[in-house]
Amino acid sequence: MTRNKLLVAAASAFVAGAIAPFAPFAMAQIAAPESVETAQLPTDAFAIGGLEEGDRALPGTLWADADPQVLDFLLSHAPVRPASPSLGDAMRRTLLSPGAKPAGADPSLGGKKLLALARAGFVDEARNIASLATTGRNDLAVAEADATISLLGGDADSACRRGAGLSGGREAIFWVRLRAFCYARAGELDAFDLTMNLLRERGALSQADEALFFAAAAGAPPKDVPPIKTALQYAALKTAGVEMSLNDLAGAEGGVVAAVAGDTDVSNALRIEATMRALAMGVISPSRLNSLFNGIQFEVADLASAVDIAASRPGDPVTDALLYQSIAAMTAPEFIRDKAQRISIALARADSFHRTYALSHLYAGQIATLEGVIVSPEEASSFALAAMMTGDSVGAGRWLSSMVGANESVAALPEALGIEFIDRVNMLSLLDPQTAARIARGAGVSLLSNETGLASGAKAHEDPAVTARILEAAFDAVAGEKVGQAGLAALAASSGAAAFGGEVESVIVEEGLDAAGMPELGRRHRFERAMAASFAGAPAAGQTAEANEDRGFAPRIKPPKGR
């Protein structure tokens, strides 16, 4: 099946003129993931793993027989901002699974791995691996990774020292940009001007670079700064004393978003938004959001009025924390009904995929305690969606069943809720077709095909030659049982930048994850992209919450026959 779908993707790319025809590789069976084993740590950054206990590592032979040049290319096109939690998880398992590097690989491959991890948002993991590696310290790729990790960690001095200590390769664009920044913050204006002119001549100075580097040199915020993307721009912004906005996070690399999530100098609203986005990229754990919400101090009067405040501030991330603390305080059994209603209100505030995903994880434990509690269909619907977001298809099935009640069909629900129920069941079918089919039969509804209404799961690469090389690497991975390469091919395919959908890239993502021994992430990816698409044109946050609060809880009565 994998080979057939890749052949279809190859044919599509060929028809589009992206690639020349090539002989298909033979189909191969990929070994199932192995459990993590304790072994002596290797000293090369590429071979060192960093998975935590409980994470599923890929086999220790994941890089066996892979071509280092192919891996180098795929790492160079790894996503700098994972498009979904499942892709972030795939990146974690692929690049943090320990395994011997392929024959012929030089230290630069380890540097490329470190850089890919840091730029995507796995900054702490990259830093830990770098601290354990004892080879390749003078390699340029390793040096760039070290400097990037330092910039994201708020240690610009270390990054500047790394650049100043280079013995060669100083004219690469990254190092020229870094020198401009370092001259600016050190007040060496003549050298700064010369370096900025060099960047202009090479066409390597973006609007954000120019505005922020000059602001860092002047020690004053600029009048207008385009949204930032890179670790260097983030460091320059902090040096210039520019206050970040929520909009700055929309296009920033995952490493920048993760850095802001851990930055205690920024506002609580910005930290919460960054943490939610990083969580929805799969680069940090839900416990980080829990700790952040618990650490914010609120007045007792505000906690008592949390629902009213939430209704008046639907888009305020800090109010999400206020609601969370007010719900956590409802520990007495007699509050269980009010608690269920308030959790539903909190979930209804989500107006984006990343906010929905984050809040679903935040309340997962508390929703689990509500099993057996009488809830309204609206509340059951919100809990079902939250369960799906956390991958709990069984729990989602129970809440969906609760929406229609025992021995009742979807016809028992008001029309709007009936449509919502059908949408929820179809979403569940992307995660767990069997459970969804059982619920659909009981409710008297039909499921859509899993292919219906799904847009491409990846953006297209602007250069067709890039897609062609990724597709060829995917074929090679399947034919040669190159598990790590298959995972990297899937990740590289997901990193397109063009606005139109990438049909070929979408096939590579799903089939690459399957060939890498991570088929469950492929299913999650399909669900996540469908969920993300569902937020287009969604009503503003707070509308459902206010309606639920005004309506209160009313027992659902079975309608008369013939309705």
C-alpha positions as CSV (number, residue, x, y, z in Angstrom):
1,M,0.0,0.0,0.0
2,T,2.8,2.4,0.9
3,R,4.6,1.7,-2.4
4,N,1.4,2.1,-4.4
5,K,0.5,5.5,-2.8
6,L,4.0,6.8,-3.3
7,L,3.8,5.6,-7.0
8,V,0.6,7.6,-7.4
9,A,2.4,10.6,-5.8
10,A,5.3,10.2,-8.1
11,A,3.0,10.0,-11.1
12,S,1.3,13.2,-10.0
13,A,4.6,15.0,-9.6
14,F,5.8,13.7,-13.0
15,V,2.6,15.0,-14.7
16,A,3.2,18.3,-13.0
17,G,6.8,18.4,-14.5
18,A,8.5,18.2,-11.1
19,I,10.6,15.1,-11.7
20,A,11.8,12.7,-14.3
21,P,10.6,9.1,-14.2
22,F,12.6,6.7,-12.2
23,A,12.4,3.0,-11.4
24,P,10.2,2.1,-8.4
25,F,11.9,0.5,-5.5
26,A,10.7,-2.9,-4.2
27,M,8.3,-3.0,-1.3
28,A,9.8,-3.7,2.1
29,Q,8.5,-4.6,5.5
30,I,9.5,-2.2,8.3
31,A,10.2,-3.6,11.7
32,A,8.0,-2.5,14.6
33,P,9.4,0.1,17.0
34,E,11.6,-1.3,19.8
35,S,11.5,-0.4,23.4
36,V,14.1,2.0,24.8
37,E,17.3,0.1,25.9
38,T,20.0,1.3,28.2
39,A,23.4,1.5,26.6
40,Q,26.7,3.4,26.8
41,L,26.1,6.8,25.2
42,P,27.9,7.4,22.0
43,T,29.9,10.6,21.7
44,D,28.6,11.9,18.3
45,A,25.6,14.2,18.4
46,F,23.8,12.4,15.6
47,A,23.9,9.1,17.5
48,I,22.9,10.4,20.9
49,G,19.2,10.0,21.9
50,G,17.2,12.0,24.3
51,L,13.8,10.4,24.7
52,E,12.2,10.5,28.1
53,E,11.0,7.3,29.9
54,G,7.8,6.2,28.4
55,D,8.5,7.6,24.9
56,R,8.5,5.0,22.1
57,A,11.9,5.0,20.5
58,L,12.5,3.8,16.9
59,P,14.8,0.8,16.5
60,G,18.5,1.3,17.3
61,T,19.2,0.5,13.6
62,L,17.0,3.4,12.4
63,W,20.0,4.9,10.4
64,A,21.5,1.7,9.1
65,D,22.4,1.8,5.4
66,A,21.1,5.4,5.0
67,D,23.1,7.7,2.8
68,P,24.5,10.6,4.9
69,Q,24.0,13.0,1.9
70,V,20.3,12.1,1.8
71,L,19.9,12.6,5.5
72,D,21.8,15.9,5.3
73,F,19.3,17.1,2.6
74,L,16.3,15.9,4.6
75,L,17.6,17.6,7.8
76,S,18.1,20.8,5.9
77,H,14.4,20.7,5.0
78,A,13.0,19.6,8.4
79,P,10.2,21.7,9.7
80,V,11.2,24.8,11.7
81,R,7.6,25.0,13.0
82,P,5.9,21.6,13.2
83,A,2.4,22.0,11.7
84,S,0.7,19.7,14.1
85,P,1.2,17.9,17.4
86,S,1.6,14.6,15.6
87,L,4.4,15.9,13.4
88,G,6.1,17.3,16.5
89,D,5.9,13.9,18.1
90,A,7.2,12.3,14.9
91,M,10.2,14.7,15.0
92,R,10.8,13.9,18.6
93,R,10.8,10.1,18.0
94,T,12.8,10.3,14.8
95,L,15.6,12.7,16.0
96,L,15.7,11.7,19.6
97,S,15.8,8.0,19.2
98,P,19.4,6.7,19.9
99,G,21.1,4.9,17.0
100,A,24.5,4.6,15.4
101,K,25.1,7.1,12.6
102,P,25.4,5.7,9.1
103,A,28.7,4.8,7.7
104,G,30.6,7.8,6.2
105,A,28.7,10.4,8.2
106,D,30.9,13.3,9.4
107,P,30.2,15.5,12.5
108,S,28.2,18.0,10.4
109,L,25.3,15.6,10.3
110,G,25.2,15.8,14.1
111,G,25.2,19.6,13.9
112,K,22.4,19.5,11.4
113,K,20.3,17.3,13.7
114,L,21.0,19.7,16.7
115,L,20.0,22.7,14.5
116,A,16.8,21.0,13.3
117,L,15.8,20.2,16.9
118,A,16.5,23.7,18.2
119,R,14.8,25.6,15.4
120,A,11.7,23.4,15.7
121,G,11.4,24.0,19.4
122,F,13.2,21.1,21.1
123,V,15.7,23.5,22.6
124,D,16.4,21.8,25.9
125,E,16.8,18.4,24.2
126,A,19.3,19.9,21.7
127,R,21.2,21.5,24.5
128,N,21.4,18.2,26.4
129,I,22.6,16.3,23.4
130,A,25.2,19.0,22.6
131,S,26.5,18.8,26.2
132,L,27.0,15.0,25.9
133,A,28.7,15.0,22.5
134,T,32.5,15.1,22.6
135,T,33.2,15.0,18.9
136,G,32.8,17.6,16.1
137,R,33.0,20.7,18.3
138,N,34.8,22.6,15.6
139,D,32.4,21.6,12.8
140,L,30.6,24.6,11.3
141,A,27.2,22.9,11.5
142,V,27.7,22.1,15.2
143,A,28.9,25.6,15.8
144,E,25.8,27.1,14.2
145,A,23.6,24.8,16.3
146,D,25.5,25.8,19.5
147,A,25.0,29.5,18.6
148,T,21.3,29.0,17.9
149,I,20.8,27.2,21.2
150,S,22.5,30.0,23.0
151,L,20.4,32.7,21.3
152,L,17.2,30.9,22.2
153,G,18.4,30.4,25.8
154,G,19.0,34.2,26.2
155,D,22.8,33.8,26.2
156,A,23.8,36.2,23.4
157,D,27.3,36.5,24.8
158,S,28.0,32.8,24.2
159,A,26.6,33.0,20.7
160,C,28.9,36.0,19.9
161,R,31.9,34.2,21.3
162,R,31.1,31.1,19.2
163,G,31.1,33.2,16.1
164,A,34.3,35.1,17.0
165,G,36.1,31.9,17.6
166,L,35.5,30.4,14.2
167,S,38.7,29.4,12.3
168,G,36.9,29.2,8.9
169,G,33.5,29.5,7.2
170,R,32.9,33.0,8.6
171,E,31.4,34.3,5.4
172,A,28.4,32.0,5.5
173,I,25.2,34.1,5.8
174,F,24.3,32.9,9.3
175,W,27.7,34.0,10.7
176,V,27.6,37.4,8.9
177,R,24.2,38.1,10.3
178,L,25.4,37.1,13.8
179,R,28.4,39.4,13.5
180,A,26.1,42.3,12.6
181,F,24.0,41.6,15.7
182,C,27.1,41.2,17.9
183,Y,28.7,44.4,16.6
184,A,25.4,46.2,17.2
185,R,25.0,45.1,20.8
186,A,28.7,45.9,21.5
187,G,28.4,49.4,20.1
188,E,31.1,48.8,17.4
189,L,29.2,50.9,14.9
190,D,31.9,51.1,12.1
191,A,32.2,47.4,12.0
192,F,28.4,47.1,12.2
193,D,27.9,49.4,9.2
194,L,30.4,47.5,7.1
195,T,28.7,44.2,7.9
196,M,25.2,45.5,7.2
197,N,26.4,46.8,3.8
198,L,27.8,43.3,3.1
199,L,24.5,41.7,3.9
200,R,22.7,44.2,1.6
201,E,25.1,43.5,-1.3
202,R,24.4,39.7,-0.9
203,G,20.6,40.2,-0.7
204,A,20.6,38.6,2.7
205,L,19.1,41.4,4.9
206,S,15.4,41.0,5.7
207,Q,13.2,43.9,6.9
208,A,13.0,42.4,10.3
209,D,16.8,41.9,10.5
210,E,17.5,45.5,9.4
211,A,14.9,47.1,11.8
212,L,16.0,45.0,14.8
213,F,19.8,45.2,14.2
214,F,19.7,49.0,13.9
215,A,17.4,49.1,17.0
216,A,19.9,47.0,18.9
217,A,22.7,49.4,17.8
218,A,20.7,52.4,18.9
219,G,19.5,50.8,22.1
220,A,16.0,52.0,21.4
221,P,12.9,50.2,20.0
222,P,12.2,50.9,16.3
223,K,8.9,52.5,15.2
224,D,7.8,49.5,13.3
225,V,9.1,45.9,13.3
226,P,7.8,43.1,11.0
227,P,6.9,39.9,12.7
228,I,10.0,37.9,13.8
229,K,10.9,34.4,12.7
230,T,14.4,33.3,13.7
231,A,16.4,32.9,16.9
232,L,18.7,35.8,15.9
233,Q,15.8,38.1,15.4
234,Y,14.4,37.1,18.8
235,A,17.7,37.9,20.4
236,A,17.9,41.2,18.6
237,L,14.4,42.1,19.6
238,K,15.2,41.5,23.3
239,T,18.4,43.5,23.0
240,A,16.5,46.4,21.5
241,G,14.0,46.3,24.3
242,V,11.1,45.7,22.0
243,E,8.0,44.2,23.6
244,M,6.7,41.2,21.7
245,S,3.0,41.0,20.7
246,L,0.8,37.9,20.3
247,N,1.0,38.4,16.5
248,D,4.8,37.9,16.7
249,L,4.2,34.3,17.5
250,A,2.1,33.5,14.4
251,G,5.0,32.9,12.1
252,A,8.0,32.5,14.4
253,E,10.0,29.3,14.3
254,G,9.2,26.7,16.9
255,G,12.4,27.4,18.8
256,V,11.4,31.1,19.3
257,V,7.9,30.1,20.4
258,A,9.3,27.6,22.9
259,A,11.8,30.3,24.2
260,V,9.0,32.8,24.7
261,A,7.0,30.2,26.6
262,G,9.8,29.9,29.1
263,D,10.6,33.6,29.2
264,T,9.6,35.0,32.6
265,D,10.3,38.6,31.5
266,V,7.3,38.7,29.1
267,S,3.7,39.2,30.0
268,N,1.6,36.3,31.3
269,A,-0.7,36.6,28.2
270,L,2.3,36.2,25.8
271,R,3.7,33.3,27.8
272,I,0.4,31.5,27.8
273,E,-0.2,32.0,24.1
274,A,3.4,30.8,23.4
275,T,3.0,27.8,25.6
276,M,-0.3,26.9,23.9
277,R,1.2,27.2,20.5
278,A,4.3,25.2,21.4
279,L,2.1,22.5,22.9
280,A,0.1,22.3,19.7
281,M,3.4,21.9,17.8
282,G,4.2,18.9,19.9
283,V,7.5,20.4,21.2
284,I,6.6,20.8,24.9
285,S,4.6,18.8,27.4
286,P,1.1,19.7,28.7
287,S,2.6,19.9,32.2
288,R,4.2,23.1,31.2
289,L,0.8,24.8,30.7
290,N,-0.5,23.3,33.9
291,S,2.5,24.8,35.9
292,L,2.1,28.2,34.2
293,F,-1.6,28.4,35.0
294,N,-1.1,27.4,38.6
295,G,1.7,29.9,39.0
296,I,-0.3,33.0,38.2
297,Q,-1.7,35.0,41.2
298,F,-5.3,36.2,41.1
299,E,-7.4,38.1,43.6
300,V,-9.9,36.1,45.5
301,A,-12.7,38.3,44.2
302,D,-11.7,37.7,40.6
303,L,-11.7,33.9,41.2
304,A,-15.2,34.2,42.6
305,S,-16.3,36.1,39.5
306,A,-14.3,34.0,37.0
307,V,-17.3,33.1,34.8
308,D,-18.5,36.7,34.4
309,I,-14.9,37.9,33.7
310,A,-14.5,35.1,31.1
311,A,-17.7,36.2,29.4
312,S,-16.4,39.7,29.0
313,R,-12.9,38.7,27.9
314,P,-13.3,35.9,25.4
315,G,-9.9,36.3,23.7
316,D,-7.8,36.9,26.8
317,P,-5.3,34.0,27.5
318,V,-4.9,35.1,31.2
319,T,-8.6,34.6,31.7
320,D,-8.2,30.9,30.6
321,A,-5.9,30.6,33.7
322,L,-8.4,32.4,35.9
323,L,-11.1,29.9,34.9
324,Y,-8.8,27.0,35.4
325,Q,-7.9,28.0,38.9
326,S,-11.6,28.6,39.8
327,I,-12.4,25.1,38.5
328,A,-9.6,23.5,40.4
329,A,-11.0,25.0,43.6
330,M,-14.3,23.2,43.1
331,T,-13.4,20.0,45.0
332,A,-16.5,19.4,47.1
333,P,-18.8,16.7,45.7
334,E,-21.8,19.1,45.7
335,F,-20.1,21.2,43.1
336,I,-19.7,18.4,40.6
337,R,-22.6,19.7,38.3
338,D,-21.3,23.3,38.4
339,K,-17.8,22.0,37.8
340,A,-18.9,20.1,34.6
341,Q,-20.7,23.2,33.3
342,R,-17.7,25.5,34.0
343,I,-15.3,23.1,32.3
344,S,-17.5,23.2,29.2
345,I,-17.5,27.0,29.3
346,A,-13.7,27.0,29.5
347,L,-13.4,24.7,26.6
348,A,-15.9,26.7,24.5
349,R,-13.6,29.7,24.8
350,A,-11.2,28.1,22.4
351,D,-11.2,29.8,19.0
352,S,-8.3,28.1,17.3
353,F,-6.8,24.7,16.9
354,H,-3.8,25.4,19.2
355,R,-6.0,26.8,22.0
356,T,-8.5,23.9,21.7
357,Y,-5.7,21.4,21.8
358,A,-4.0,23.0,24.8
359,L,-7.2,23.4,26.8
360,S,-8.2,19.8,26.0
361,H,-5.0,18.5,27.5
362,L,-5.3,20.9,30.5
363,Y,-8.7,19.6,31.5
364,A,-8.3,15.9,30.5
365,G,-7.8,14.7,34.0
366,Q,-10.8,16.6,35.4
367,I,-13.1,15.5,32.5
368,A,-12.2,11.9,33.4
369,T,-13.6,12.4,36.9
370,L,-17.0,13.4,35.4
371,E,-17.8,10.0,34.1
372,G,-21.2,9.0,35.4
373,V,-22.3,12.6,36.1
374,I,-25.4,13.8,34.4
375,V,-24.4,16.4,31.8
376,S,-26.2,18.3,29.1
377,P,-25.7,17.3,25.4
378,E,-23.8,20.5,24.9
379,E,-21.4,19.6,27.7
380,A,-21.0,16.0,26.5
381,S,-20.2,17.4,23.0
382,S,-17.4,19.6,24.3
383,F,-16.0,16.7,26.5
384,A,-16.1,14.4,23.5
385,L,-14.1,16.8,21.4
386,A,-11.6,17.3,24.2
387,A,-11.1,13.5,24.5
388,M,-10.5,13.3,20.8
389,M,-7.9,16.1,21.0
390,T,-6.0,14.1,23.6
391,G,-6.2,10.8,21.6
392,D,-8.7,9.2,23.9
393,S,-11.1,7.7,21.4
394,V,-12.8,5.4,23.9
395,G,-13.6,8.4,26.2
396,A,-14.8,10.4,23.2
397,G,-17.1,7.5,22.3
398,R,-18.6,7.5,25.8
399,W,-19.3,11.2,25.7
400,L,-20.8,11.0,22.2
401,S,-23.1,8.2,23.4
402,S,-24.1,10.4,26.3
403,M,-25.1,13.2,23.9
404,V,-28.0,11.0,22.4
405,G,-28.7,8.9,25.5
406,A,-29.6,5.3,25.8
407,N,-31.6,3.8,22.9
408,E,-32.1,7.2,21.3
409,S,-31.2,8.4,17.8
410,V,-29.7,11.7,16.7
411,A,-33.3,12.7,16.0
412,A,-33.8,13.3,19.7
413,L,-31.4,16.2,19.6
414,P,-32.2,19.8,18.4
415,E,-31.1,20.3,14.8
416,A,-28.0,22.3,15.6
417,L,-26.8,19.7,18.2
418,G,-27.7,16.9,15.8
419,I,-25.4,18.3,13.2
420,E,-22.7,18.8,15.8
421,F,-23.1,15.2,16.9
422,I,-22.7,14.0,13.3
423,D,-19.6,16.2,12.8
424,R,-18.1,14.8,16.1
425,V,-18.7,11.2,15.0
426,N,-17.1,11.8,11.7
427,M,-14.1,13.4,13.4
428,L,-13.8,10.4,15.6
429,S,-13.8,8.1,12.6
430,L,-10.4,9.6,11.6
431,L,-9.0,8.4,14.9
432,D,-11.0,5.2,15.6
433,P,-13.2,4.0,12.7
434,Q,-14.6,1.0,14.7
435,T,-15.8,3.1,17.7
436,A,-17.2,5.8,15.4
437,A,-19.1,3.2,13.2
438,R,-20.6,1.6,16.3
439,I,-21.9,5.0,17.6
440,A,-23.1,6.0,14.2
441,R,-25.2,2.8,13.9
442,G,-26.7,3.3,17.3
443,A,-27.6,6.9,16.5
444,G,-29.0,6.1,13.0
445,V,-26.5,8.3,11.1
446,S,-24.1,7.5,8.3
447,L,-20.4,8.2,8.3
448,L,-18.7,10.1,5.5
449,S,-15.7,8.6,3.7
450,N,-12.4,9.4,5.5
451,E,-11.3,11.0,2.2
452,T,-14.3,13.4,2.1
453,G,-13.6,17.0,2.8
454,L,-9.9,16.6,3.7
455,A,-7.6,19.2,2.3
456,S,-4.0,18.5,1.7
457,G,-2.2,17.8,4.9
458,A,1.0,19.7,3.8
459,K,1.9,22.8,2.0
460,A,3.7,22.5,-1.3
461,H,7.4,23.2,-1.6
462,E,7.9,26.1,-3.9
463,D,10.7,24.3,-5.7
464,P,9.4,21.1,-7.4
465,A,13.0,19.7,-7.3
466,V,12.8,19.7,-3.5
467,T,9.6,17.6,-3.6
468,A,11.2,15.3,-6.1
469,R,14.2,14.6,-3.9
470,I,12.1,14.1,-0.9
471,L,9.9,11.6,-2.8
472,E,12.9,9.7,-4.0
473,A,14.3,9.6,-0.5
474,A,10.9,8.2,0.7
475,F,11.0,5.4,-2.0
476,D,14.6,4.6,-1.0
477,A,13.6,4.4,2.6
478,V,10.7,2.0,2.0
479,A,12.9,-0.2,-0.3
480,G,15.8,-0.4,2.1
481,E,14.0,-0.6,5.4
482,K,15.5,2.8,6.4
483,V,13.2,3.7,9.3
484,G,14.9,6.9,10.3
485,Q,15.1,8.1,6.7
486,A,11.4,7.4,6.2
487,G,10.5,9.5,9.2
488,L,12.8,12.3,8.0
489,A,11.2,12.2,4.6
490,A,7.8,12.6,6.1
491,L,8.9,15.6,8.1
492,A,10.7,17.2,5.2
493,A,7.5,16.8,3.1
494,S,5.5,18.6,5.8
495,S,7.7,21.7,5.7
496,G,6.5,23.3,2.5
497,A,5.9,27.0,2.4
498,A,3.7,27.6,-0.6
499,A,0.1,28.6,0.3
500,F,-1.5,26.1,-2.0
501,G,-2.0,22.5,-0.9
502,G,0.8,19.9,-1.6
503,E,-1.0,16.7,-2.6
504,V,2.3,14.9,-3.3
505,E,3.8,16.1,0.0
506,S,0.6,14.9,1.9
507,V,1.1,11.4,0.5
508,I,4.8,11.4,1.6
509,V,3.9,12.5,5.1
510,E,1.3,9.8,5.8
511,E,3.2,7.0,4.0
512,G,6.5,8.1,5.4
513,L,5.1,7.9,9.0
514,D,3.7,4.5,8.3
515,A,7.0,3.2,6.9
516,A,8.9,4.6,9.9
517,G,6.8,2.5,12.2
518,M,4.6,5.4,13.4
519,P,1.2,4.7,11.7
520,E,-0.7,6.0,14.7
521,L,0.8,9.4,14.1
522,G,-0.5,9.3,10.6
523,R,-4.0,8.8,11.9
524,R,-3.6,11.6,14.4
525,H,-2.3,13.8,11.7
526,R,-5.4,13.3,9.6
527,F,-7.6,14.1,12.5
528,E,-5.5,17.2,13.4
529,R,-5.6,18.6,9.9
530,A,-9.4,18.1,9.7
531,M,-9.8,19.8,13.1
532,A,-7.5,22.7,12.1
533,A,-9.6,23.2,8.9
534,S,-12.8,23.3,11.0
535,F,-11.8,26.5,12.6
536,A,-12.1,28.5,9.4
537,G,-15.1,30.8,9.8
538,A,-15.7,29.6,13.4
539,P,-17.7,31.9,15.7
540,A,-15.8,34.2,18.0
541,A,-14.7,32.7,21.3
542,G,-17.1,33.2,24.2
543,Q,-20.4,32.9,22.2
544,T,-21.0,29.3,23.2
545,A,-19.7,29.9,26.7
546,E,-22.2,32.8,27.3
547,A,-25.0,30.8,25.9
548,N,-24.3,27.8,28.1
549,E,-24.0,30.0,31.2
550,D,-27.4,31.7,30.6
551,R,-29.2,28.5,29.7
552,G,-28.0,26.5,32.7
553,F,-28.6,22.8,32.9
554,A,-32.0,21.4,32.0
555,P,-32.7,17.6,31.8
556,R,-33.1,16.4,28.2
557,I,-36.6,15.0,27.4
558,K,-37.1,12.4,24.7
559,P,-39.2,14.0,21.9
560,P,-42.5,12.4,20.9
561,K,-42.5,9.7,18.2
562,G,-42.6,11.0,14.7
563,R,-40.5,14.1,15.4
